Amino acid sequence: MSVEHLSEVRADPKVLDFLAHDPVMAGLIEKHGPYSWGLHPVFPSLLRAVVGQQLSNAVARTIFARLKHATDLDPERVIELGEEGLRSLGLAYAKARALHGIAHAELAGELDRLEELSDKEVTERLAALRGVGPWTAQMVLIFSLGRLDVWPTSDLGMVRQAEKLYGLSSKREVADLGERFRPYRSVAAHYLWTEGDTRV
């Protein structure tokens, strides 16, 4: 299984026009141009997200590269490697158990046809997996399923960038800010990430 782009989200002029009503967002659109981002398969995206939790980008990339080399991101090979084998790649015990569980979920079909579910239903299904929290579910919604109206206030980088550009001082204010970008909050988040270059 590959993490190469399956497809991508591409800029829609009506979305750009809508967001440009906000002066800060208009400046980001002018600076960075029309948005686009690649979409990746759910299973490897979950693996990457769990590996990267509470790690620097550099360390996360190193460990994920080891995981990919050892398993080719194939769920059966992840299970065959076992929790101890996963730990030998540099993963903490809790993460090894989480990856093992995600691989079982993939083989059981629990990650199939998520595109047919609502954002809430996807989040609930993913949250049932060990090691998967709100941030990971939001990343899957945006970067695997291409959902356009996700406001990832669990992402510290996006929150900090919003606070900086909009003069906000709390996560609650950032959550409220998202309402002005509905129903294209994912696109607004994309511009904040692009400006801060903060996303893993």
KELODREN-427629 format. One record per residue (C-alpha): residue number from 1; residue in one letter; chain; x, y, z. Coordinates in steps of 0.1 Angstrom, whole numbers, plus 5000, padded with zeros to 4 digits. Example, Ala and Ser with C-alpha at 12.3 -4.5 7.8 and 13.67 -1.06 7.14 Angstrom:
BEGIN
+-----+------+-----+------+------+------+
! seq ! type ! mol !   xx !   yy !   zz !
+-----+------+-----+------+------+------+
!   1 !    a !   A ! 5123 ! 4955 ! 5078 !
!   2 !    s !   A ! 5137 ! 4989 ! 5071 !
+-----+------+-----+------+------+------+
//
This chain:
BEGIN
+-----+------+-----+------+------+------+
! seq ! type ! mol !   xx !   yy !   zz !
+-----+------+-----+------+------+------+
!   1 !    m !   A ! 5000 ! 5000 ! 5000 !
!   2 !    s !   A ! 5013 ! 5034 ! 4991 !
!   3 !    v !   A ! 5010 ! 5069 ! 5006 !
!   4 !    e !   A ! 5012 ! 5085 ! 4972 !
!   5 !    h !   A ! 4984 ! 5109 ! 4964 !
!   6 !    l !   A ! 4951 ! 5092 ! 4954 !
!   7 !    s !   A ! 4937 ! 5125 ! 4943 !
!   8 !    e !   A ! 4936 ! 5160 ! 4955 !
!   9 !    v !   A ! 4914 ! 5188 ! 4966 !
!  10 !    r !   A ! 4916 ! 5217 ! 4942 !
!  11 !    a !   A ! 4907 ! 5253 ! 4945 !
!  12 !    d !   A ! 4871 ! 5263 ! 4937 !
!  13 !    p !   A ! 4866 ! 5300 ! 4927 !
!  14 !    k !   A ! 4834 ! 5303 ! 4947 !
!  15 !    v !   A ! 4853 ! 5291 ! 4979 !
!  16 !    l !   A ! 4881 ! 5316 ! 4973 !
!  17 !    d !   A ! 4855 ! 5344 ! 4968 !
!  18 !    f !   A ! 4837 ! 5335 ! 5000 !
!  19 !    l !   A ! 4869 ! 5334 ! 5021 !
!  20 !    a !   A ! 4882 ! 5366 ! 5006 !
!  21 !    h !   A ! 4854 ! 5385 ! 5023 !
!  22 !    d !   A ! 4877 ! 5382 ! 5054 !
!  23 !    p !   A ! 4906 ! 5407 ! 5050 !
!  24 !    v !   A ! 4932 ! 5384 ! 5067 !
!  25 !    m !   A ! 4922 ! 5354 ! 5046 !
!  26 !    a !   A ! 4921 ! 5376 ! 5015 !
!  27 !    g !   A ! 4957 ! 5385 ! 5021 !
!  28 !    l !   A ! 4967 ! 5348 ! 5026 !
!  29 !    i !   A ! 4950 ! 5339 ! 4994 !
!  30 !    e !   A ! 4968 ! 5366 ! 4975 !
!  31 !    k !   A ! 5001 ! 5356 ! 4990 !
!  32 !    h !   A ! 4999 ! 5318 ! 4986 !
!  33 !    g !   A ! 4976 ! 5315 ! 4956 !
!  34 !    p !   A ! 4948 ! 5290 ! 4950 !
!  35 !    y !   A ! 4947 ! 5262 ! 4975 !
!  36 !    s !   A ! 4952 ! 5225 ! 4968 !
!  37 !    w !   A ! 4962 ! 5195 ! 4989 !
!  38 !    g !   A ! 4967 ! 5158 ! 4982 !
!  39 !    l !   A ! 4945 ! 5131 ! 4996 !
!  40 !    h !   A ! 4960 ! 5100 ! 5011 !
!  41 !    p !   A ! 4946 ! 5065 ! 5019 !
!  42 !    v !   A ! 4931 ! 5063 ! 5054 !
!  43 !    f !   A ! 4951 ! 5034 ! 5068 !
!  44 !    p !   A ! 4986 ! 5048 ! 5062 !
!  45 !    s !   A ! 4974 ! 5082 ! 5072 !
!  46 !    l !   A ! 4963 ! 5068 ! 5106 !
!  47 !    l !   A ! 4996 ! 5051 ! 5110 !
!  48 !    r !   A ! 5015 ! 5083 ! 5102 !
!  49 !    a !   A ! 4993 ! 5103 ! 5126 !
!  50 !    v !   A ! 4998 ! 5079 ! 5155 !
!  51 !    v !   A ! 5035 ! 5077 ! 5149 !
!  52 !    g !   A ! 5038 ! 5115 ! 5149 !
!  53 !    q !   A ! 5019 ! 5122 ! 5181 !
!  54 !    q !   A ! 5040 ! 5142 ! 5206 !
!  55 !    l !   A ! 5072 ! 5139 ! 5185 !
!  56 !    s !   A ! 5092 ! 5164 ! 5165 !
!  57 !    n !   A ! 5087 ! 5163 ! 5128 !
!  58 !    a !   A ! 5122 ! 5150 ! 5122 !
!  59 !    v !   A ! 5118 ! 5121 ! 5147 !
!  60 !    a !   A ! 5084 ! 5112 ! 5134 !
!  61 !    r !   A ! 5097 ! 5111 ! 5098 !
!  62 !    t !   A ! 5125 ! 5088 ! 5109 !
!  63 !    i !   A ! 5103 ! 5063 ! 5127 !
!  64 !    f !   A ! 5076 ! 5063 ! 5100 !
!  65 !    a !   A ! 5103 ! 5056 ! 5074 !
!  66 !    r !   A ! 5114 ! 5026 ! 5095 !
!  67 !    l !   A ! 5078 ! 5014 ! 5098 !
!  68 !    k !   A ! 5073 ! 5018 ! 5060 !
!  69 !    h !   A ! 5106 ! 4999 ! 5053 !
!  70 !    a !   A ! 5096 ! 4971 ! 5077 !
!  71 !    t !   A ! 5060 ! 4966 ! 5067 !
!  72 !    d !   A ! 5054 ! 4984 ! 5034 !
!  73 !    l !   A ! 5024 ! 4998 ! 5054 !
!  74 !    d !   A ! 5006 ! 4965 ! 5048 !
!  75 !    p !   A ! 4982 ! 4957 ! 5077 !
!  76 !    e !   A ! 4991 ! 4920 ! 5077 !
!  77 !    r !   A ! 5028 ! 4928 ! 5079 !
!  78 !    v !   A ! 5021 ! 4953 ! 5107 !
!  79 !    i !   A ! 5003 ! 4925 ! 5126 !
!  80 !    e !   A ! 5030 ! 4899 ! 5118 !
!  81 !    l !   A ! 5057 ! 4923 ! 5132 !
!  82 !    g !   A ! 5038 ! 4924 ! 5165 !
!  83 !    e !   A ! 5039 ! 4949 ! 5192 !
!  84 !    e !   A ! 5075 ! 4940 ! 5202 !
!  85 !    g !   A ! 5087 ! 4943 ! 5166 !
!  86 !    l !   A ! 5070 ! 4977 ! 5163 !
!  87 !    r !   A ! 5087 ! 4988 ! 5195 !
!  88 !    s !   A ! 5120 ! 4978 ! 5180 !
!  89 !    l !   A ! 5114 ! 5005 ! 5154 !
!  90 !    g !   A ! 5114 ! 5032 ! 5181 !
!  91 !    l !   A ! 5077 ! 5033 ! 5190 !
!  92 !    a !   A ! 5065 ! 5036 ! 5225 !
!  93 !    y !   A ! 5045 ! 5007 ! 5239 !
!  94 !    a !   A ! 5012 ! 5026 ! 5236 !
!  95 !    k !   A ! 5018 ! 5035 ! 5200 !
!  96 !    a !   A ! 5028 ! 4999 ! 5191 !
!  97 !    r !   A ! 4995 ! 4987 ! 5206 !
!  98 !    a !   A ! 4976 ! 5014 ! 5187 !
!  99 !    l !   A ! 4992 ! 5005 ! 5153 !
! 100 !    h !   A ! 4985 ! 4969 ! 5159 !
! 101 !    g !   A ! 4948 ! 4977 ! 5166 !
! 102 !    i !   A ! 4945 ! 4999 ! 5136 !
! 103 !    a !   A ! 4959 ! 4972 ! 5114 !
! 104 !    h !   A ! 4933 ! 4948 ! 5127 !
! 105 !    a !   A ! 4906 ! 4974 ! 5121 !
! 106 !    e !   A ! 4918 ! 4978 ! 5085 !
! 107 !    l !   A ! 4917 ! 4940 ! 5078 !
! 108 !    a !   A ! 4882 ! 4938 ! 5094 !
! 109 !    g !   A ! 4869 ! 4964 ! 5070 !
! 110 !    e !   A ! 4863 ! 4990 ! 5097 !
! 111 !    l !   A ! 4880 ! 5017 ! 5077 !
! 112 !    d !   A ! 4862 ! 5009 ! 5045 !
! 113 !    r !   A ! 4837 ! 5033 ! 5029 !
! 114 !    l !   A ! 4843 ! 5061 ! 5053 !
! 115 !    e !   A ! 4836 ! 5085 ! 5025 !
! 116 !    e !   A ! 4799 ! 5075 ! 5028 !
! 117 !    l !   A ! 4797 ! 5087 ! 5064 !
! 118 !    s !   A ! 4791 ! 5121 ! 5079 !
! 119 !    d !   A ! 4820 ! 5139 ! 5096 !
! 120 !    k !   A ! 4805 ! 5130 ! 5130 !
! 121 !    e !   A ! 4801 ! 5094 ! 5121 !
! 122 !    v !   A ! 4837 ! 5092 ! 5108 !
! 123 !    t !   A ! 4850 ! 5108 ! 5139 !
! 124 !    e !   A ! 4831 ! 5084 ! 5161 !
! 125 !    r !   A ! 4843 ! 5053 ! 5142 !
! 126 !    l !   A ! 4879 ! 5065 ! 5143 !
! 127 !    a !   A ! 4877 ! 5075 ! 5180 !
! 128 !    a !   A ! 4868 ! 5039 ! 5188 !
! 129 !    l !   A ! 4903 ! 5029 ! 5178 !
! 130 !    r !   A ! 4931 ! 5029 ! 5204 !
! 131 !    g !   A ! 4954 ! 5059 ! 5200 !
! 132 !    v !   A ! 4931 ! 5078 ! 5178 !
! 133 !    g !   A ! 4918 ! 5111 ! 5192 !
! 134 !    p !   A ! 4902 ! 5143 ! 5178 !
! 135 !    w !   A ! 4933 ! 5156 ! 5160 !
! 136 !    t !   A ! 4939 ! 5124 ! 5142 !
! 137 !    a !   A ! 4902 ! 5121 ! 5131 !
! 138 !    q !   A ! 4903 ! 5157 ! 5119 !
! 139 !    m !   A ! 4935 ! 5150 ! 5098 !
! 140 !    v !   A ! 4918 ! 5120 ! 5082 !
! 141 !    l !   A ! 4887 ! 5140 ! 5074 !
! 142 !    i !   A ! 4907 ! 5167 ! 5057 !
! 143 !    f !   A ! 4937 ! 5149 ! 5042 !
! 144 !    s !   A ! 4921 ! 5115 ! 5034 !
! 145 !    l !   A ! 4884 ! 5123 ! 5027 !
! 146 !    g !   A ! 4888 ! 5158 ! 5015 !
! 147 !    r !   A ! 4861 ! 5173 ! 5037 !
! 148 !    l !   A ! 4859 ! 5210 ! 5034 !
! 149 !    d !   A ! 4843 ! 5221 ! 5066 !
! 150 !    v !   A ! 4866 ! 5208 ! 5094 !
! 151 !    w !   A ! 4880 ! 5234 ! 5119 !
! 152 !    p !   A ! 4909 ! 5215 ! 5136 !
! 153 !    t !   A ! 4912 ! 5233 ! 5169 !
! 154 !    s !   A ! 4931 ! 5203 ! 5182 !
! 155 !    d !   A ! 4960 ! 5213 ! 5160 !
! 156 !    l !   A ! 4983 ! 5235 ! 5180 !
! 157 !    g !   A ! 5000 ! 5249 ! 5149 !
! 158 !    m !   A ! 4968 ! 5261 ! 5134 !
! 159 !    v !   A ! 4956 ! 5276 ! 5167 !
! 160 !    r !   A ! 4988 ! 5295 ! 5172 !
! 161 !    q !   A ! 4987 ! 5309 ! 5137 !
! 162 !    a !   A ! 4951 ! 5320 ! 5140 !
! 163 !    e !   A ! 4959 ! 5337 ! 5173 !
! 164 !    k !   A ! 4988 ! 5355 ! 5157 !
! 165 !    l !   A ! 4971 ! 5367 ! 5126 !
! 166 !    y !   A ! 4938 ! 5376 ! 5142 !
! 167 !    g !   A ! 4950 ! 5389 ! 5176 !
! 168 !    l !   A ! 4933 ! 5362 ! 5196 !
! 169 !    s !   A ! 4943 ! 5350 ! 5230 !
! 170 !    s !   A ! 4925 ! 5317 ! 5236 !
! 171 !    k !   A ! 4915 ! 5284 ! 5219 !
! 172 !    r !   A ! 4879 ! 5294 ! 5225 !
! 173 !    e !   A ! 4883 ! 5325 ! 5204 !
! 174 !    v !   A ! 4899 ! 5304 ! 5177 !
! 175 !    a !   A ! 4869 ! 5281 ! 5178 !
! 176 !    d !   A ! 4846 ! 5310 ! 5174 !
! 177 !    l !   A ! 4867 ! 5324 ! 5145 !
! 178 !    g !   A ! 4860 ! 5293 ! 5125 !
! 179 !    e !   A ! 4823 ! 5301 ! 5123 !
! 180 !    r !   A ! 4830 ! 5330 ! 5099 !
! 181 !    f !   A ! 4846 ! 5305 ! 5074 !
! 182 !    r !   A ! 4818 ! 5278 ! 5076 !
! 183 !    p !   A ! 4812 ! 5258 ! 5053 !
! 184 !    y !   A ! 4848 ! 5260 ! 5041 !
! 185 !    r !   A ! 4867 ! 5259 ! 5074 !
! 186 !    s !   A ! 4892 ! 5232 ! 5061 !
! 187 !    v !   A ! 4903 ! 5256 ! 5034 !
! 188 !    a !   A ! 4908 ! 5284 ! 5059 !
! 189 !    a !   A ! 4928 ! 5261 ! 5081 !
! 190 !    h !   A ! 4949 ! 5252 ! 5050 !
! 191 !    y !   A ! 4959 ! 5288 ! 5045 !
! 192 !    l !   A ! 4968 ! 5292 ! 5082 !
! 193 !    w !   A ! 4990 ! 5261 ! 5080 !
! 194 !    t !   A ! 5005 ! 5273 ! 5048 !
! 195 !    e !   A ! 5014 ! 5307 ! 5063 !
! 196 !    g !   A ! 5029 ! 5291 ! 5094 !
! 197 !    d !   A ! 5042 ! 5259 ! 5077 !
! 198 !    t !   A ! 5033 ! 5241 ! 5108 !
! 199 !    r !   A ! 5015 ! 5209 ! 5098 !
! 200 !    v !   A ! 5033 ! 5176 ! 5102 !
+-----+------+-----+------+------+------+
//
